[in-house]
């Protein structure tokens, strides 16, 4: 060994090395650099969350109620609770100290349990009957908001839920949401002459009124009020150019637009007397001027027929009544990450290419096993008739899209009017029979481009938020109980929440989950299950064929012969069926046995690799270092 390293083995050298390590640790600790090496960066906050936290003017206190000491709490829930603590720690660090986190363990009959009840955090009940707490409260000045129960199913939306809770708690007043529609969204009074009872407001509207101030906006509005932050346009049938101009200028000034258009509005009962009798109106609606300026195409004469997302079965199957699930949704967008299923009646489809400066993301789409059909025949054809001329286009048609970027006006020539003049403030001739006064085109400057980045959501259907498609309403002990039938309302409400809250919420995406399921094993199980079901189908088909042959042989026998005694042909057929059935059952056992063997082997070797990989790598590294030192010593 070289003499220049001898000082390391002296007492003074050891003290010097110790002091160097302490100083190095102190310097590196002051830098506080961290690296997130997890797949999906589950411990890295998005830019939208950091922007919300950076605008905090006063401290925000988050109290996490977590029964981590309870032995009955399942291990996945405990692991989820620890991940929530890690995310909250990231919120605290990113806020520069403005967010404080307090952890409480609400044991039975404790002060923490009383505090949880006072702040609106509820106990969750397990199938065994045991209770545990996993929720939190957010306090800002005199505002307080509770998240009563944090669910493992919403882990992908954890960052969004926390950021939205902070944004809501810090809001000084309720945002204003405007509703523009040709449908009776706000309800209708009774009409005794037509025999029509009173119609209640849409459940969608009632839910919005809980969190927002809702304002009605007419289809012929010349301007959207300045206090309206989000405008929801629902089936704008017959909207005038004046109304589209008002929407255009609303978007130009930074207002958020959500538009539910329709190629075949089944629940539009203003199209004729037959519609009021339950036949559905079938009217169409669009925002043609605006869509053209944004580069978006929408054919109001076509609806999607989808053989994969078909509703019903047999002769009652309706391939134009789409039951969307799974691959139909964008898993990374907040609005579609956890809605599960959606029922979209007679949906249209968007096409075209977004104009310069705009970016499109697809929130909902059809399967590739779909095509566009005439809207006029959509409501009448079912079963085999609906699929008679079906030719899949091998195209995923966008049903709901989000446009982001800088929007340009669709009225560059000025505000619309009935006359020929294009100059604001000039007189426009009226048709004969109108009042003496000439109509004046609205004067004032026209905004030609949005001031900054904005967002618009377009959905090719308006029926999906109708109570008939979205909820089930029951009367229980004189109370009106509303039960969601699918994720329709959740999708629509999340869109409004995103747009009505802090603008940075629009840019938040769902997070990756820390759970890593055995996807390969699931695929193996799916293939085995398919084979298993195929064997069952073969057995059922064999049974059916045997019964048919037995019945045919029975009919061929003479009328005087007894049906209780089997003929030789029948006995042979029955023996063959029993033999085939036994062979099929044996094959089913082999399928299940092979599946268990392959699955258990894969899980075993996966665990062995996860447990032994690091120690093996350390051993190999140690051996290599020992070999290298021996070579250096020998040389």
LUMKE-249990 format. One record per residue: residue in one letter; x, y, z of N, C-alpha, C in turn. Coordinates in steps of 0.02 Angstrom, whole numbers, plus 50000, padded with zeros to 5 digits. Example, Ala and Ser with C-alpha at 12.3 -4.5 7.8 and 13.67 -1.06 7.14 Angstrom:
BEGIN
A506604971650390506154977550390506604983550390;S506424988850354506844994750357506455000250394;
END
This chain:
BEGIN
X500434994050000500005000050000500445006250000;X500275011349960500675017449955500675021150021;X501255024550037501315028150100500895034450102;X500705036950043500325043150043499625042250073;X499385035850081498725034550111498785032550184;X499415032750211499505030550280499155035150329;X499085041650312498785046350359498055044850373;X497725041150324497025039450334496915034750393;X497445030950409497385026050463497595028950531;X497815035250532497985038450595497375041550626;X497415043150691496835046150727496665052850697;X497175056850681497045063450652496715062950584;X496915057950546496605056950480495875055150485;X495705050750533495005048750542494575054750563;X494845058950608494475064950629494375069650570;X494885070450529494835074850471494305072250421;X494305065650409493795062850365493095063850393;X493025062950459492375063950492492125071150483;X492585075950494492395082950487492215084550415;X492575081750367492425082950296491725080250279;X491565074250305490905071450291490355075650322;X490465078250383489955082450415489845088850376;X490395092050355490335098250316490005096950249;X490185091350217489885089750153489135088550160;X488935085050213488225083750226487855090350240;X488185094950276487875101350290487765105350226;X488265105550183488215109350120487685106350075;X487705099650066487215096450023486515097050051;X486455097050118485785097750148485485104550136;X485905109650132485655116350118485385117050047;X485675113150001485455113549931484765110649922;X484615105149957483945101949956483715100249886;X484145096949848483945094449783483665087449790;X483105086149756482785079549760482665077049690;X482655070449683482545067349618481985062249625;X481485062749581480925057949581481065052849526;X481265046849545481445041649497480885036549488;X480285037949515479735033149509479425033549440;X479135027949419478795027949354478165032249359;X478075036749312477515041349313477625047449357;X478215047949390478395053649432477825055249481;X477665050149523477085050749568477225055549626;X477845057449637478005062049692478205068949666;X478035070449603478195076849573477545080649560;X477475086549588476875090549578476885093849510;X476285094649481476235097749415476325105349421;X476435108349363476525115649361475895119249383;X475305116349368474685119449388474615119849464;X474805114449498474775114549572475255119649601;X475865119849574476355124749599476115131849588;X475765133049532475505139749519474965141649570;X474525136849587474015138249637474325139749705;X474835135849724475155136749789475545143349791;X475825145349734476225151449734475795157749745;X475135157249734474695163049740474385163649810;X474555159049855474275159449922474515165649958;X474045169349986474215175550022474235174450097;X473895169350121473885167850193474005160450202;X474195158350263474335151250275473715146850265;X473835140950240473315135850233473495130050279;X473015127950320473135122350366472755116250342;X473105110750333472805104350314472875099550373;X472315096850395472315092050449472125085250420;X472595080550422472485073750396472285069150453;X471695066150446471445061350496471545054350467;X471995050550499472195044050473472275039150531;X471865033750529471895028650583472455023750569;X473065026350571473635022050554473815017250611;X473555018350670473705013850726473215008050731;X472685008050692472185002650695472444996450660;X472454990850696472694984550667472224981850614;X471574983750618471084981050571471094984450503;X471464990050497471484993550433471884989350383;X471614987950323471974983950274472644987150254;X473124982950238473784985350219473774990050158;X473374988650106473354993350050473125000350071;X472645000750119472415007250142472965010750181;X473335006950223473885010050260474425012650213;X474575008750161475075011050112474825017250075;X474175017450060473885023250027473925029350072;X473795028350137473845033850184474545036750188;X475045032450185475745034950186475905038750122;X475625036550066475735040250003475395047150006;X474815047450039474485053950048474935058550089;X475235055850142475695059850183476275062450141;X476545058250097477095060350054476885066050007;X476285065449978476045070649932475925077149970;X475645076750030475545082750071476205086050089;X476715081950100477375084750114477635088550053;X477485086049993477685089649932477305096349927;X476665096349946476285102549946476595107549995;X476785105250053477085109650103477745112550078;X478165108450047478805110850022478715115649964;X478245114149919478145118349860477835125049878;X477485125549935477145131749953477605136649988;X478215134650001478675139050037478465140250109;X478135135450140477925136150209477225138750217;X476875140550162476195143150168475685137550186;X475865131350169475425125650185475725121850244;X475335121150297475545117250354475125110950358;X475435105350376475095098850378475125096250449;X474545094450476474485091550543474175084650537;X474495079550565474255072750562473925070850628;X473325068050625472955066050685472735058750677;X472775055050731472555048050732471925047650775;X471335047750744470705047950782470525041150813;X470795039750871470615033650907469905034450936;X469565028850949468885029350977468865033451041;X468375037851046468245042051105468835046651120;X469205048651069469765053151080469585060151056;X469995065051076469885071951053469965072450977;X470415068450949470505068550876469885066250840;X469525061250868468915058950837468375064350840;X468335067850897467855073350903468025078950853;X468675080350845468875085450797468695083450726;X468775077050710468595074750642467855075750629;X467435074150679466715074950671466535082350662;X466855086750700466715093950694466915096650626;X467445094050597467695096650533467415092950473;X466945088250484466605084950428466955079050400;X467455076250434467795070250411467435064250440;X467235059650396466815054050417467225047550421;X466995043150466467305036550473467075032150415;X467535028150388467375023350336467275016550368;X466785012950344466605006450373466825000950326;X467194996050353467424990350315466894984850315;X466934980050269466434974550269466384970950335;X466934970750373466924967350438466544971350491;X466394977550476466064981850524466544986450561;X467194985350555467684989750586467694996550551;X467865001750589467875008550563468585011250564;X468715015550514469355019050513469255025850480;X469735030250493469705037050465470275037950414;X470095040750357470585042950308470275048750269;X470365054750295470085060750265470475066750289;X470275072550265470645078550286470195084650282;X470415089950314470075096450310470575101750290;X470345106650253470755112250229470475118650259;X470905122450294470685128750326471095134550298;X470735139950280471055146050255470675151950283;X470995155650329470665161150364470035158350398;X469445160950382468835158450412468475153350368;X468785151450312468485146550267468735139650286;X468295134750281468485127850297468125123150249;X468505118350223468225113550175468475106650194;X468025101750192468195094950212468195090250152;X468665085550152468655079750108468515073850153;X467875071950162467685067250215468025060450211;X468125057950150468415051250143468845051050080;X469475049450089469935048650033469925041350012;X469795040249947469705033449923470295031249881;X470485025049890471035022149850470865022149776;X470225021749759470015021749689470165028349655;X470235033749693470365040349663471095042549673;X471545037749681472245039549691472525043449632;X472305041749571472545045249512472345052649514;X471805054149550471555061049553471735064449619;X472185061449658472335064149724472605071249720;X473095072549677473375079349672472845084349650;X472425082449602471895086949579471405088349635;X471195083149672470715084149727471005088849780;X471635087949797471935092249848472005099449823;X472225100249762472305107049734471635110549728;X471125106749706470455109749700470195111749769;X470315107649819470085109349887470415115749912;X471055116549899471405122649920471135128749881;X471015127749815470755133249775470055135249798;X469645130349816468965131949840468985135449907;X469415133049952469445136050018469695143150015;X470115144749967470395151549962469955156249920;X469435153549887468995157749847468565162149892;X468495168349873468105173049914467365172949899;X467165170849839466455170649821466345165049770;X465715163049762465545157749715465625160149643;X465945156249600465985158149529465295157949497;X465215162149445464585162549409464635158249346;X464155153749337464115149349279463495151149240;X463575152749176463015154349133462775148149096;X462105147549088461805141849053461405144648994;X461595142648934461235144648873460975138248840;X460315137848830460035131648803459355132748771;X459205128548721458535128348693458105123048727;X458385119548775458025114348812457775117148879;X457265114148908457005116548973457455114449031;X458085116449029458565114549081458345117349149;X458035123249150457825126349212457135124049234;X456845119149198456175116849214455645120649175;X455025118349180454465121449145453845121249188;X453435126449186452795126349224452315121449190;X451795119349225451315114649194450915118049139;X450705114049091450295116549035449655112249033;X449125114449067448505110349070448205109249001;X448255114048956447965113148889448275107348852;X448935106748857449285101348823449325095048865;X449055095548927449085089748971449795088148995;X450225093249000450915092249020451005094549092;X451265090249135451375092149205451985096749212;X452085099249271452675103449284453305099349277;X453805102349246454445098949236454965102049281;X455285097949322455795100349368456435102049329;X456865106249358457505107649326457925101249321;X458375101249272458835095549265459205094549331;X459345088349347459765086849405460455089949396;X460695090049335461335093149320461345100449343;X460805104049331460765111049352460725111549428;X460335107149459460275107349532460945106049565;X461335101449537461995100049565462465106049557;X462425109449500462845115349490462685120849541;X462045121549557461845126849603462115125949674;X462345119949690462625118749756463305122049764;X463685122549710464365125149714464465131749677;X463995133549633464085139549592463455143749591;X463535149949571462965154249557462795153349483;X462185150949469461985149249401461555154849373;X461705156949312461335162449280461095160049211;X460455161649195460185159849130460415164849078;X460615162449020460835166648964460425164748903;X460125169748870459705168448812460105166848750;X459795163048704460135161248641460245167348597;X459865172748609459935178748568460305184348606;X460675182448657461035187548697461545191148653;X461565197748660462055201648622462735201648656;X462745200248722463365200248759463295195848821;X463815192248837463825188248898464065192648955;X463685192649010463865196949067464575195949089;X464885201249112465585201049131465715196449191;X465215195449234465345191249293465305183849278;X465085181949218465045174849199465745172349184;X465955167349222466625164549214466635158649167;X466095154549170466035148649127465345148849094;X465325147549029464695147348992464595140248968;X464025137248989463845130448967463275131148916;X463415129348854462925129648800462665122648788;X462005121748796461695115148792461195115148734;X461355111548681460915110848623460655117648599;X461095121748570460885128548548460505128348482;X459945124848481459545124348420459295131248399;X459415132948337459165139148310459525145348334;X460115144648361460475150548386460635155248327;X460575161548340460695166548288461435168248284;X461625171648229462315173948224462485178848280;X461975182548302462085187248357462275183548421;X461935177848433462105173848491462795170748486;X462975168548425463645165648416464185171048423;X464025177148403464495182648411464615184048485;X464075183748525464155184848598464605179448628;X464515173148607464945167748631465655168748608;X465735170848545466405172048517466775177248558;X466465182748573466795188048611466915185948683;X466475181748709466575179048777467225174948780;X467335170848729467955166848726468555171348714;X468475176548673469035181048659469265184648722;X468805186148767469005189848828469255185248883;X469265178648869469545173948917469045169648952;X468395170048934467895165848965467965158648942;X467775153948985467825146848970467165144348943;X467185140648888466585138248854466555130648855;X465965128048874465815120948869465175120348827;X465215117248769464655116948723464445109748710;X463805108248724463525101648710463095102348647;X463365100448590463015100848526462675094148512;X462275093848458461905087648447461715086748374;X461795080648349461555078948282460845076248284;X460655073348341459985070548348459805070848422;X459495076448443459325077548513458685073848529;X458745067948556458165063648570457685066848620;X457965070448669457545073348722457335080548706;X457435082748645457205089448625456465088948610;X456045090848658455325090148650454985096448625;X455355100648591455065106748564455015106448488;X455105100348461455105099748388454425097948359;X453945096348400453295094748373452875091048424;X452215090148410451775086848458451955079648470;X452235076048422452425069048432452995068448482;X453435073448483453995073248530453735073748602;X453215077748612452935078448680452615072048704;X452455067448658452145061048677452675055748690;X453305057748689453835053048708454235050548649;X454105052848589454475050348532455155053348523;X455295058648559455945061948551455925066748493;X456245072448500456215077548449456665076248390;X457295074648405457765073448350458035079648318;X457975085448350458245091548321459005091548325;X459315095548283460045096048283460255103148303;X460885103748324461135110348344461885110548332;X462135116448320462855117348309463035124648322;X463675126048321463935132948323464375133648260;X464045133748203464405133048140464925138448128;X464775144648146465245150148134465885149148176;X465785147348239466355146548284466765140448266;X466425134848251466795128748235467225129748172;X466955133248123467325134448062467965138548076;X467895143548119468485147648136469005143648174;X468785138548211469245134548251469505128448213;X469265127448151469495121848110469155115248126;X468585115448160468245109348181467635108148136;X467545101948116466965100048075466475096048118;X465815097248105465295093748141464695093048095;X464575086848072464025085448026463395084048066;X462905088648063462295087848102461815082648073;X461995079648016461565074547986461815067447999;X462355066748038462645060148049462705058648124;X462605052248142462725049948210463175043748206;X463465041948263463925036248266463545029848279;X463685024748239463465017948252464075013948272;X464065011048332464645007548359464445000648381;X464744995548349464564988648366464924986148428;X465424989748452465754987648514465414990548575;X465224996848573464915000148630464155000248623;X463874995148593463164994648582462804993648648;X462204996448654461784995548713461254990348698;X461114986148748460614980948738460894974948700;X460454970348685460654964348649460094961548608;X460264957148560459764954048518459394959148475;X458744958148470458344962748430458224969448465;X458424970048528458364976448563459014980248564;X459514977648531460174981048530460124987648492;X460444992848520460444999348488461175001648481;X461475000648424462175002748414462265010348410;X461715014148407461765021448409461675024148480;X461525019748528461495021548598462135018948630;X462635023248635463305021048652463395020348727;X463625014448749463815013248818464575013148821;X464865018948832465585019648829465915017348894;X466515014548887466895012348946467625011648925;X468065011048975468765009448965469125013448912;X469305010248856469705013648804469375019648773;X468725020648784468385026348754468575032848788;X468885032648847469035038648885469785039948888;X469965046348893470655048348903470835046948977;X471285042148991471425040449061471825045749097;X472135050449061472565055349092472215061949105;X471605062849079471255069149090470815068549152;X470795073949191470425073949254469685072349243;X469395075049189468675074449178468455067349160;X468905063349134468715056649111469095051049146;X469525052749194469955047549224469565042549265;X469025044549298468685040049345467925039849334;X467675041149274466945041149266466675034149255;X467095029449238466865022449232466505021049167;X465865023049164465465022049104465085028449088;X464875028849025464475034549003463975032048951;X463365034648955462845032948907462725039048862;X462895038348799462855043848751462355042048696;X461745044848698461245043148647461355047048582;X461405043548527461415046548460461945052048455;X462555050148468463095054948469463325056748399;X463495063048390463825065148329464575064048335;X464945066748287465675065848287466005072148261;X466585073648290466965079448268467515077248220;X467675081748175468215080548127468595086948115;X468985087048061469365092948044470025093148080;X470375098648069471035099748099471025106548134;X471215106748198471195113148234471585118648199;X471325124748202471645130448170472325131848203;X472725135748168473385137548194473325140648263;X473755138548307473755141148375473335137148423;X472955132248398472535128148441472785120948442;X472685117748499472875110748508472265106848531;X472165101048503471575096948519471775090748558;X471385089148610471455082748646470765079448648;X470755072948636470125069248632469965066448701;X469395068248729469185065948794468775059548790;X468345059048739467935053148727467955051448653;X467915045048638467945042948568467575036248560;X467395034848498467085028448483467635023248474;X467435017148462467925011848447468065012048372;X468555008248350468705007748279468165003848242;X467765000148280467234996148249466595000248247;X466635005948213466065010648210466035013848141;X465475017248129465375020948067464875026548078;X464825031048030464335036448034463725034547992;X463135035548021462515034047986462055040147988;X461535040047946461065045647943460695046348009;X460655052448033460315053748096459565052448091;X459275053048032458555052348024458325045248040;X458755040248030458565033348044458835030848110;X459155035148148459505032848208459035030148261;X458465033448272458025031648327457565025848312;X457495024048250457005018848231457315011948221;X457935011648198458235005148183458545002048245;X458384995648256458664992048312458854985048289;X459244981548331459414974648318459744973648250;X459514968548215459804966848150459704972448099;X459144976048104459024981548056459544987048064;X459764988348125460254993648136460934991748110;X461084985248107461744982948085461724979748016;X461174980647981461094977447916461624979647867;X461724986047861462224988847815462844991247851;X462994988347908463554990747948464224988947915;X464624994047904465294993247876465774997347919;X466134994247966466574998248010467085002147971;X467185008447991467645012847956468355012347982;X468455008248034469125007548064469395014248087;X468955018448113469125025148136468825026448204;X469215029448249468965031548314468705038648308;X468045039448310467745046048301467755049848367;X468015055948368468015060048429467295062048448;X467105060848510466455062648536466485068748580;X467025069348618467145075248661467875077348653;X467985083748640468665086248629468775092548670;X469405093748686469615099848720470085103648674;X469935110048662470365114348622470725119148669;X471365119748662471745124348703472205128448659;X472345134548680472785138948642472485145848635;X472725149548585472465156248570471935155848515;X471325158048533470775157748486470725164248447;X470525163548384470405169448341469655170048327;X469425176148320468715177448312468445174648247;X467815172648248467465170548188467115176348154;X467175182448183466825188248157467335193948147;X467835192548106468355197548094468075203648058;X467515202848020467215208447985466775212748029;X466665210648090466245214548136465655210548160;X465265213648203464675210248231464165208948177;X463805203448180463325201648127462695205948131;X462355206448075461705209848071461325206948012;X460675208748005460265205947951460405209147884;X460695215247884460815218747822461475216947790;X461675220847741462285219447704462895223047732;X462765228247773463325232147796463765228147844;X464415229147840464885225747883465225230447932;X465045236747931465385241647974465005242648038;X465325242048095464985243048159464685250048163;X464075250448192463755256848205463385259648145;X463355256048088463015258548029462305255948027;X461865259847992461175257747987461105251847940;X460655247247958460535241147918459795240947901;X459635240147838458935240047816458595233847843;X457965234847866457575229247891457105226647837;X456895220447841456415217847793455755221547798;X455355221247745454715224747745454275222047800;X453885226647830453435224747883453725225947952;X454385227147957454695228448022454555235648042;X454765237548101454665244348126455045249348084;X454855255848091455155261048049455905261748062;X456095260848126456785262048143457245256948110;X457785259348081458265254548053458655251148109;X458835244848097459225241148147459935243548145;X460235244448203460925246548207461375240748227;X461905239748189462395234848208462725237248272;X462815232748322463125234948385463795238248373;X463865244148403464495247748396464985245448449;X465605247248441466115245548490466645241048459;X467215240548492467765236548465467605229048467;X467855225448417467775218248413468435215048431;X468435210548480469045207048499469195201848445;X469775202148417469935197648361470355191648382;X470635191748442471045186148465471035185948541;X471025179948569471025179348641471655182348671;X471585185348729472155188948759472715184148780;X472535178148799473035173248820472795166248803;X473115161348833472915154448822472215153348851;X471785149948814471105148548837470945141348821;X470355139148842470145132148832469405131948818;X469215127348773468515126248755468415118648751;X467855116248778467675109148773467055108548731;X467085103948682466515102648638466315095348646;X465665094148655465395087448661464865086548607;X464885081048570464445079948514463785076948534;X463535078548593462895076148616462655080448674;X461995081548677461705085248733461235080948775;X461025075148748460555070848784460865067748846;X461525067148847461835063248901461755066548970;X461605073048974461505076249039460755076549057;X460315074249013459605073949030459495068749085;X459015070049127458885065349182458735058349157;X458415057849099458235051249072458835047049055;X459405050149041460005046449022460515046049078;X460475050649127461015051249176460845048649245;X460205048849266460045047149335459405043049338;X459295040149396458665036949414458375040749473;X457765042949467457435046849520456905042549554;X456975041849620456515037749658456195041849713;X455585039949732455225043049787455245038249846;X455555040449901455615036249961455385040250021;X454825038050050454535041350109454435048750096;X454185050250036454035057150019454635061349999;X455225058349997455825061949977456055059749908;X456325064549872456565063149803457295060949807;X457435054749789458105051949792458375051349720;X458955054349710459275054249644459875049549646;X459875044649602460415039749599460735040049529;X461375041649524461705041849458461685034949425;X461515034749361461505028549324462185026949293;X462605031949286463245031049252463685037149270;X464205038149230464655043749244464505050049205;X463905050649176463745056449135463795063049173;X463455063349231463465069549269464145070949298;X464505065749318465185066749345465635069949292;X465565067749230465965070649176465795078049166;X465145079649160464935086549148465115091049207;X465015088649268465165092749327465915094049334;X466315088949319467045089949324467285095049274;X466995095149214467175100149165467045107249192;X466455108149223466285114749250466745116449308;X466885111549351467325112849408468015114949386;X468275111549335468935113349309468945120549284;X468445122349245468435129049214468245134549264;X467815132949313467575138049359468065139349416;X468515134649429468995135549482469595139549458;X470155138749493470765142149474470955140049403;X471155144849360471335143149290471865137749285;X472285137149335472815132049333472545124949340;X471915124149363471625117449368471525114349300;X471445118549249471325115949182471925111949158;X472525113849179473135110649155473335104549197;X472965103049250473135097249291472925090849256;X473345085949258473195079349231473175074349289;X472885068549276472875063449328473575060649338;X473705058349398474365055749416474405048349404;X475015045849399475115038649398474975035849467;X474785029649470474645026349534475245022249556;X475335021849621475895017949647475765010449642;X475145008449633474995001249627475244998649560;X475564993049562475834989849501475554982749496;X474964981949466474664975349462475054970849414;X474964964349422475274959449378474894959349312;X475034963949267474664964349204474764958249161;X475374955449162475494949349122475064943649147;X475004943149214474594937849242473854938949224;X473644945249225472954946649207472814944849134;X473294946149090473214944249020473174936649013;X473604933149052473574925849051472894923349074;X472644926349128471994924349153471434925849103;X471504931549069470994933249020470984928248962;X471594926248939471624921448884471354914648907;X471544912648969471284906348994470534906549004;X470294912249029469564913049038469204912548971;X469494915548920469194915148853469164907848830;X469724904348840469734897248821469234893248862;X469184894848926468714891448970467994892448947;X467834898848932467154900248907467024896948841;X467554896448800467484893048736467324885648745;X467634882548795467484875548809466764874748832;X466544879348875465854879048899465364879848841;X465524884448796465084885548738465064879248695;X465634876048686465654869948647465224864548680;X465274864048747464874859148783464134860548776;X463934866948782463234868748775462984867348704;X463404868948654463204867548585463124860148573;X463584856148603463534848948596462894846248628;X462734848948687462114846948721461504848748679;X461504854748652460934856948611460854852548550;X461414851048516461374846748457461124839748474;X461354837148531461134830448552460394830348567;X460154835548601459444835848616459024836348553;X459274840248503458914840648440458894833948404;X459454830348405459474823848372459024818848408;X459024819148476458584814748514457854816148499;X457684822548494456984824348478456804822048408;X457274822748360457134820548292457034813048289;X457454809348325457384802048327456734800048360;X456524803748411455894802248445455304803148398;X455324808448357454784809748310454754804348256;X455344801748237455364796748183455094789948204;X455024788848270454764782548293454014782048281;X453774776248279453064775248266452644777548324;X451994779048311451564781648364451424776548418;X451494770148402451344765148453451924763548498;X452504766048483453094764548524453134769148585;X453354766448640453384770248702453984774948701;X453874781148728454414786048729454874785148789;X454694780548835455104779748894455724775448879;X455684771248827456244766948810456614769948751;X457274770648757457674773548704457814768448650;X457794770848589457974766648532458734765848531;X459004761048494459734760348489460084766648464;X459774770148416460074776248390460104781548444;X459544782148484459534787048537460044785448592;X460094778948608460574776948660461284778348638;X461434777148573462114778548547462254786048550;X461754790048531461854797348532461954799748604;X461584797048651461654799048721462334797048749;X462574791148731463234788848753463784793348725;X463704795348662464204799848632464224806648667;X463644809048685463624815548720463954815048788;X463804809648825464114808848890464874808348884;X465104804948833465834804348822466134811148807;X465804814948763466064821648746466054826248806;X465524825648846465474829948905466034828448955;X466184822048965466724820149010467394822748985;X467514822148919468144824648891468204832148898;X467634835748887467644843048893467784845048965;X467474841649013467604843249084468334842049101;X468634836749074469334835349087469774840749057;X469594843148998469974848548967469914855049007;X469314856349035469224862249077469674861949139;X469734856149169470164855449226470894856749207;X471094854349148471784855449126471914862949114;X471414866449086471494873649074471594877249140;X471164875649190471224878849255471884877049289;X472104870749282472734868549312473324872149281;X473334872549214473884876049180473904883449198;X473314886449204473284893549222473584894649291;X473384890449340473664891249407474414890149408;X474644885149371475364883749370475754889449340;X475534892049283475894897549251475864903849294;X475284905249322475214911249363475644910949425;X475634905149460476024904349521476774904649506;X476974901649449477684901749431477924908849417;X477504912649380477704919449364477734923749427;X477244923049472477264926849534477864924949577;X478024918349579478594916049620479244919149595;X479364918649530480004921149503480034928849506;X479454932149501479444939449508479644941349579;X479374937949628479544939449698480284937849711;X480524932149683481234930449693481684935849664;X481504938249605481914943449574481894949849615;X481294951949638481244958149677481624957649743;X481604951749775481924951049840482674950049833;X482874945949784483574943949780483994948249733;X483684952449693484074956049642484604960549674;X484394964649723484874969249753485424965649790;X485274960649834485834957049866486314953849816;X486044950849763486474947749713486924952849680;X486644958749664487054964049634487604966349681;X487444966849747487954968849796488504963649800;X488314957249800488814951849803489264952049742;X488954952849683489354953049621489834959049622;X489574964849645490004970849649490574969649697;X490434966349755490964964949803491494960349775;X491274955249738491754950549708492204954149657;X491884958349616492274962049566492784966649599;X492574970149652493054974549687493624970649718;X493454964749746493984960649776494484958249724;X494234956249665494674954049611495114959749588;X494824965749581495214971449558495754973249609;X495594973149674496094974749725496654969549725;X496474963149715496994958049715497464958949656;X497194960849599497614962049540498084967849552;X497814973249583498244979049596498784977249647;X498604973249698499104971449748499654967049718;X499444962349676499944957849645500394961449596;X500124966849565500534970549518501014975249554;
END
